[in-house]
Amino acid sequence: MKTLTSFAALLIVASVAAQSSNPRIGKWKLKQDAPPPASNIMTYEAVAGGMKVTVDSVSASGQKGHWTYTTMLDGKDVPITGYSTADTAAVTVVNATTNEIVYKKAGTITQLATNVISADGKTITVTFNRTNAQGQPVTTVAVYEKLP
């Protein structure tokens, strides 16, 4: 019984250690020129086998947004709560610094995002690719800075 308890404790410690080594864990603030109250905070939290992503935003006019999902980083669609332009996200780890995210609404891809953390772990650059209402490709880039 002691061996089983020790093994379980070791697994828990190993799981926590592996998750805390994820450099994305923490809060990130979007660098933007929009005046207050505009803000966008992206939070990554460690969960067993993956991470929870939460985005809290306020538009320049004061409209608040909140959306979230939990991914196992395995490329499988998971439900998003609170995001009007997508109802699922699928996150794939490309390498130690890059994740790719596929956002879908009703099974149709609405946006592709490439999320790259800097070598110093202080910024995340997200490149979004989507198609506008006229069918033209649109690329936008967002840079987030890690909050203390």
Order of alpha helices (4+ residues) and beta strands (2+ residues): alpha-beta-beta-beta-beta-beta-beta-beta-beta-beta-beta
